[in-house]
Amino acid sequence: MIAHNSTRPHGQALRVAGAQLENVVGDIEGNCRRIREAMEWAEGEGADVLVLPELALTGYPLEDLALRPEFVEAAHQALGALARHSGRTTTVVGTVHAVRPRRARDSRPRGVAIAAALVCDGEIRGTYQKVLLPNYEVFDEARNFAAGRRPGALWRIGGAVAGVCICEDLWSGDGPPEAQAAAGAQVLLVPNASPFHRGKPEGRRALAASVARRNGLPVVYVNCIGGQDEFVFDGGSIVIDADGETVFRASQFEPERFCLDVGLARARPLRSRPGVIHARVAAARAPEPPPPSPPQADELTQIWRALVVGTRDFARRNGAHAVVLGLSGGIDSAVTAAVAADALGPQNVLGVSMPAPGSPEVEARNARGVAAGLGIEFELVEIAAVMNALAGSLDSVLQQPPTERTHDELRARARGALLLAMADERGRLLLATGNKSELSVGSAVLYGDMAGGFAPIRDCPKTLLYPLARHRNLVGPAIPDAVLERPPSALRQEWLGLPPYEVLDPIVERYVERGEGPETIVAAGFDRATVRGVLQLVDDAEFERRQAPPGVKITARAYGKDRRMPIANAWRPFVAEETELAGVEDPEEDERIVPVLAPARG
């Protein structure tokens, strides 16, 4: 565990390098190359230690990939190669590590741990295993990993006594940081893989500051960047001094390397226990001033960049370099097109307007305006012939004309089928354009406007799309005023008896993201019958949501891994009261009260 890596004087400061690398799951070879490049850079900077993100070697989250022995072995071999490549700078490499049982006679591993290996001078000098495994919200690490058993382990790096803890280890009020501080640590080195959502960057900073103040130790917190399925990792690595003040803050959503002197806590008596290094701190050296931190982005900029990075990385890492989407002339498809253009370049985005018989002319006009403003490809595809054929066939099957609602959903599904065919034939990824408001209450059409391989704005409430669009227009005119000024289509809103989005979105946010119950929401000033009706629709829409494509998470609680509700679910606490309030004798005859798999809702 001793990592002597510098002949310069030490004591008051540790020269720390950080590299917030791209998070690419499974790309051990590519990740290894990026790590080697960072190691060579840190060596050139004269750094005592280089801190990399959590699971920098394998990517995060690994999910069940961590259960594949051949994958774990490949990571082990790559770590050995990195160690042989190491020089005098100690590198903290995030990886997986097979956990052996305590009894020596049993050689079988008891699982795999998330680990941080310390390598220098051509060797692996020590390994710390993550102790606290998050098993809430989007995290289920306890399913795939074994917990480490040595929260108080310390390492001598140059003249400093350092504690290493990993991501969740920092989030407990009495966890590894406290154990390491009590054991004599002078600095905490913390690899992380912390996904973005609104408000998360400031939450991380506040957390790290609290840990630093509580333990009297500086904290070096290094995060990764990039999109992985629905997650986006935004970087924003931070260095906090022992008083809880921010010393340095890295950029968001892009790779960055930084190197600075971190002032150490005073030397403390070291506990006499296994794994603690008894070594005297060398001569003191005053730290140099830290480099300037880049400007921090406002919230709308953070959200926009998250959408762009998430869409870019999902497409490219799944082999798609071009996309197609339907352009309706409304705000949803316009924002989706703008995100795609920023993510992949306008030359790689095709927008398709698909007017049906009776469609307002403004829809195609607005769609053409969006395409022109963004500089993307544009095609107009009339679907009258398709609709006539489908409607005629449906008439003969039903032996009567379909209802207006069925006819509207048929139009959406016809568009979805044509767009999927275009995407397949042209080798493009189809983007769905639905938003969180629609996904919440089931107002999107399953197999219609929900069709696609990725849904960039699926976690964006409708009311957020307008300020996002105006914010994007500050960069350059992209989304025409005609789109921003056009009111949302109210047809499906009326069928479901929904309130305006200005009322719907706050109710959904309180119920889904904050976990508030109906009584709490009503007490906040919302109409009781409206609240009950919306909450029931949210519960009933789980069937549709399970079949929706993945999309970028930007809120504290998105659908999918964040909220896992059963589809077949007899718990319907809102039906009885809503029926009573509406004066309905038979719930089955009330269109606002819909069973889970109601044919009318697809």
N, C-alpha and C positions, 0 to 999 in steps of 0.2 A: 503493500500500500504506500510505500514511500516513493514519491515521484520527484527526485531532484532534477531540476531542469534548467537552472540558470546559475551563472557565476556572479551576476550583478548583485549589489547589496539589496537586502529586502528588510521588511519589518513593518513599516507604516503603510505600504502600498503593495498591491499585487497587480501586475500588468495583465489585464484580462482582454482577450479577444472574443468576439461573438460573431456568429455567422447564421443569420436566419435564412436557411436554405429552402428550396422548393420541396414540398411534401409530395412524393410520388410513390404510391403504394406498390410494392412488389418489384420495383425497378432497382434491384440490389446493385447491379453493375453501374447504372447511371448515378445512383445515390453515392456509391463508392467513389466514383470519379469526382463528383462535386465536393465530397468530403476531403479527398486528397488535395484538391486545388485550394480549399480553405486552410488545410494544414500547412501547405507550403507558404501561403500568404501570411498566416499567423507567425510562422517561423521567421519570415522576413521582417515582420513588425517587432520582433524581439519579445513576443508575448510569453508570459509564464504559463498561461493556460488558455485554451480555446474551448468555448462552450458551444455545443451544437444543440438543435432541437431534440425533443423526445422522439425516439424511434427514427432518427435521421437516416439510419442505414436501411431500414425496411419500409418506411412510410407508415402513416397513421390515418385512420384506424385500420388494423389488420383484420378484425373480425375473425372468421373461422380460418383464415389463412394461417393464423398462429397455431392451428392444430395440425398443420401439415409438417411432419418430421423432416421431409426433404427441404422445405423452405427454411426451417430453423437451422438446419445443417448448412445450407447455403449462406445464411447470414453469419454463422459462426466462422466459416471459411473466409468470408469477406472481411470480418473483423480481424482475423489473424493477418491478412494481407495488409490492412491498414496499420496494424501495430508494427509490422516489419518496416513500413514506410515512414513511421514516426521518427521525429528528431527530438530535440531538447525541449520543445514546447509540449506540455501535457495537453492532450485532447480528450474531452469528455464526449464520447460517442454514444448516441442513443441506439439501442439494439434490443434484440430478444436474447434470452439466456435460459438454457435448460436448468431447472432447479433440482438439485439432488436432495434426497432425504437426509435427515440428521444421522441416522444409523449407517455407519460406514459399510456394513455387510450387505446392505440393500443398495445395489448400484443403479437401480432403475430410476429414471427421473420422475419426480412427482408433478411435473408440469413445466410450463414456460413462464418466465417472468419478463416484464418490461424492465430493461436494465440500462445503466449508464456505465460503460467501460472506460477506464482511464488508461490511455496508452501514451508511452513516450519511450525514447531511447530504444526503439525496436521491439518493445515488449508490451504486453498487457499487464499493468501494474496493480489493477484492482477492479472490482465490479460492485456497483451498488444496485440493488433490486428495489423497484418501486414497492412501497409498503401499503399505501392506501389506494385501493382500486375503485374508481367511481362506478356506481351502478344505479344511476338515476338519469332522468331526462334522456339525452341522446347516447349516454354512455352505458355500456354493459361489459366492462372489462373483467368483472368477476366470472363471466361466462367462459372467457378464453385464457385467462392468466392466473398464475399463482402469485400470492402476495409475498413480498420480501420480509425478512425477519430481523433485520439489523438497522433499525431507524437511527441509531446513534453513531453509525460508522463515520470516521473522519480520515482525511488524507493530508499528508504534508506535501504541499506544492511549493517548491522553492522555500521561501521563509515563512509561508502562511499555512495555518491549519484550516483546511476547507471542509465544509460539509457539502454533500451533494444530495439533493432530493429532486423528485420528478413530479411536476405538474400537480396532481391531486394531493400529493404529500404536503403541499403548501397551504391547502384550503381548509385544513383542520386547525382548530384553536389549540390543540395539544397533540401535535404529531411529530414527524421527523425533525422539523426545524427546531422545535423546543428541545428534543433529545440531543441534537447536535450542538446547540448552543450550550446546554448544560454540560456536555462532554468536553467543551473547550474550543468550539469552532470560532473562527474570526471572520469568516465570510461564507455565504451560501451561494452555491452554483446550481441553478435550477433550469434544466431542459424542459421544454413544454411543447405540447401540441394542443393549442387552445383555439377552437373554432369561433368565428365571428358571429355576433348578432348585435342588434342595436343596443348601445350602452355598454357592451362588453369591454372595450378597451379601457375605459375609465374605471370599470369595476376591477379589472386586473391590476391597474396601477394602485388603486386604493388598497387592494388585498396585499400586494407586495409591500406597500408602505407600512401597513399594520403589522405584518410579520417582522419587518425590519425594526420597527420601534419596540415591539413586544420583546424581542430577543436581543436588541442592541447590536445587530449584525447588518452589514450591507448585503443586499440581495442582487444577484445578476440573473435576470429572467430572460431566457432566449426562446422565442417562438418561431414556428415555421410559417411558410406562406404557400398559397396555391389552393386550387379547388380539388376536392375529392368527393365525388358523387354529389350529395346535397350540401356538404360542408364547404366553407371557405375559411382558410387560415390566413389571417391578416398580418402576421408579423407583429410590428409594434413592440419589439423587444425593449426592455427597460432595465436600467441600473438605478438602484435606490440606495442611498447611504444609510448609515446606522441610525440616523435621526428620522428616517422616513421621507427624506426629501429626494425628489427625482434629480438624478445626476445626468442621465442621458436617456433619450427615447428615440428608437429607430423608426424608419419609415414604415408605412403600412402597404401591404399588398404587392411588395416587390422584394427581391433578394437584396440583402444588405450585409456588409461586413463593417464592424466597428472595433476599435481598440482603444482602451483607456486605462489609466491607473485608478484602481479602486482602493480607497482608504480602508484599512483594516480596523476591526475592533481591537482593543488592547489584548495582549496575550493573557490567556486564562490558564489556570491549573488544569492539566489534562487528567481525566479519570483513568485509573488503572483498570482497564478492561480490554478484552480481545478486540483487535481491530483499531484501537486508538494508538497513534504513533507518538512516542515520547521523544520530542525533539525541541531544541531551543531555537527560538526565532532569531534570525540573523540580524545584522546591524540595520538600523532604521534608514528609510529613504523617503523623503517627502514626495507625495504624489504630484504629477503634473496636471494642469487644468484639463478637464474633459473636452472633447470636440463638441461643436455646437450641434444641437438636435435639429432635425428638419422640422418645418412647420407641421402642426397637426391638422388634419382635415376635419371639416365640419361633418355633421351626421349625414346629410344628404350625399355628400361626396363619398363618405365611407360606404353607404348603402349602394350607390351606383357602382363603385369600384368592385364591391363584393359581387354584384350581379354580373359584371363584365368578366371578372376573373373566374367565377364559377362556371359561366357559360363557355368561356374560352377553353378552360382546362377539361371540362367534361367532353366537349366536342373533340378536341385534338387527341386526348388520351384514349378516346374510343375510336380513333381512326377517321373522324369526320373533319374535313377542312372547309366544308361549305354547308350551308343550311338553307332550308326553305320554310316559309310560314305563310299562313293566310293573312291578308291585310283586309280588315273589315271596314276601315275608315274610322274606327273608334280608338279610344285611349289605350286599351289593353294591347292590341296588336301593334300600335305605334311605338309604345315603350319597348315591347319585346323586340321589334325590328331595330330600334336604336341601340339597345343592349347588344344585339347580335352584330351590328355593324361595328361598334366599338371593340367587340371581342375578337372578331375574325377578319375585319376589314370589309368595307361595303361591297367590294368586288366579289365577296364570297357569300353574299346574302341575296336570296331571291324572294321577293314579296309577290304574292298572287292574290289578285282581287277576283272574287267569284260571285258576281251578282246573280241572283235568282229572279224569276219572274215576279214583278211587283216590288223589287228592292228599290229604295230611294236612290236617286241619282247621286245624292251627296256622298253615299258610301264609296262608290268607285272614284269619285272626284277627290275625296279626302285620301283614299289609299294611294292614288297616283301622286298626290302632294307629299305624302310621307316618303314615298320612294324617291321622289325628286330631291327632297330636302336632305335625305341621308346619302344619296348617290348610290343606292342599291339597284339591282336588277328588278324589273317589274314586268309582270304578265297579267293580262286580263283573260279570264276563262269563264265563258258563259256556261251556266249549268241548267239552262232551260230544258234542253233535250233530256238530260239525266233526270231532272225532277219530273218531267212528264212521264217518262218510262217508269220511274219508281212509284209515282202517284197512281198511275194506271194499274200497275201490278198490285198495289196495296188495296185499291178499290175492289179488285176482284177477290182478293183474299179475305177482306173484311166484309165484303158484300154491302158496303156502304162507304161514303166518303169519310176520310179520316177527320178527326177533330183538328181545330186550328193548332193546338199544342202539338199533336203528333206530326202534323205537316211541318211545323217549325223545326222540330227535332230531326225530321227526315232531311230537311235542307242542310242542317248542320252535319249530319252523318254523311250525306252525299259529298259535301266539301271535304270532310275528313278522309273519305275513301280516295278521292282524287288527289289530295295532297300527299297521302301516303304512297300512292302509286308514282307520283312525280318524284318523291324523295327516293324511292327504291330505284327507279329507272335512271336517275341522274346522280346517284351515289351521294346524296345529301342527307343530313340529319333533319328530320321534321321537328320544328319547335312548336309546342302547344302554347297558347297565349292566355290561358285562364289565370285569374288572380285568386287571392286567398278568400276574399269575400264570397265568390262563387263556389269555391271548393268547400267552404264552411257550411253552406246551407243547401248544397246540391242543386244550384241553379244552372250549372254548366251541363252540357249534354254529353253523357257517356258515349264513347266511340264517335263523337262529333268534334266539338271544339276542344275536347279533352284529349283527342288523338295526338300522338307525338312521342318522340323519344326523350325529350327534355322540356321542362316548363320553367323558363327563367324567372317569371314573376309569380310563381305559385304561392309564395309566402308573403306577397305584397298586398295589403288591403287596397281596395279600390280607391279610397280617399288618399292613399299615399302616392298613387300613380301621377296625379296632377302636379304636385310639387316636384316630384322626380323629373317629370317631363320639362317643366319650366327650368329646373336646375340644369338639365342637359342642354337646353337651348342657350344657356349662358356661354357654353363653349363655342357654339355656332348654331345658326338656325337649322333645326332638324325636324321638329314636330310642329306642323302649321297651327296657327291660332284657331283655324276652323275645327281642328280635332279637339283642342283644349276647351273650346267653347260649346262643343256639341254635348247635349245632356246624354247620360247613359240610357241605353235601351231599357224600357220599363216593362217589356212584355212578360218576361219570366218572373220579374219582381212581383207583378200583379198576380200571376198564376199561383205563386206561393204565399201571397199575402204579406210580402216583406215591407218593412219600413224603408225610408231613404237610406242611402249608404252612410250618410252623416250620423244616423242613429244606429244602423246595423253594425258598422265596424267597431264602435266603442263597446257595444254589447259583446260581440265576438271576442274582442281583445280581453275584456274582463273575464269572460268564461274560459277561454282556451289558454290564454297566455298567463293570466294572473291566478286562475283556478278559483275565481269567485263563484258563489252559488247565487241562485235567483234572488233570494232575499237581500243579499248584499248589493246586487246590481240595481234592484228596485230602489233600495235606500239611497243610491247615488243619484236618483232623480229620473229614472226611466220608467215608462208605463209598464204596469205589471203584466197585462195581457201580451204586450209586445215582447217583453223579456221571455215569458214562458214559451211563446210561439217560436222565437228565434232559437232558444236553447234546444227545443225539441227537434227543430230542423237540423241543427248541428249534430245531434246524436243520431238522427236518422240517415245522415249522408255518409256514414262510414263505409258503406258498400261501394259508393262511387269513388271515395278517396283512395281506397285500397288499390284501385285500378288506374289511378292517375300516374303520369310519368313523374320521375324525380325532378326536383328543382332546387334553387338556391335558398338556403335557410338564412333569413335576415332578422327574424324576430326571436324573442326569448323562448318561444315554444311554437315550433312548426309542426305541421301534420307529418306523420310517418314515424320515425324513431322517437320523436319527442312525445307523441300522444298515441298510445297503443290501446285502442278500444276494440272490444269484440264486435264482429259484424252481426252475428246472431245474438241478440241481446234483448231479453225480455224486460229489462229495467227501463221503464218509461215513466218517470215520476211527473212529467209535465203534462201528459195527455189528459188525465182526469180533471185537473184544475182548469186547463185551457178549454176543455169541452164544457165544463160547468160555466166558465166565464162567458163562453160564446153562446150559451143556451142551446147547445146541440144535443138532441136526444140520442142520435146514433152516430158515434164517431166515424164510422166507415163512410158516412155520407158527407162528411165535412172535408173539402179539398185541402184545408190547411193542416189536417192531421193525417199524415201519410205513413203507412207501414214501411218497414225497412226496404223491402224489395218492390215497391209500388211500380207497376208497369208504366204509369203515366210519367214517372220521373226517370225512366230508363234504367 
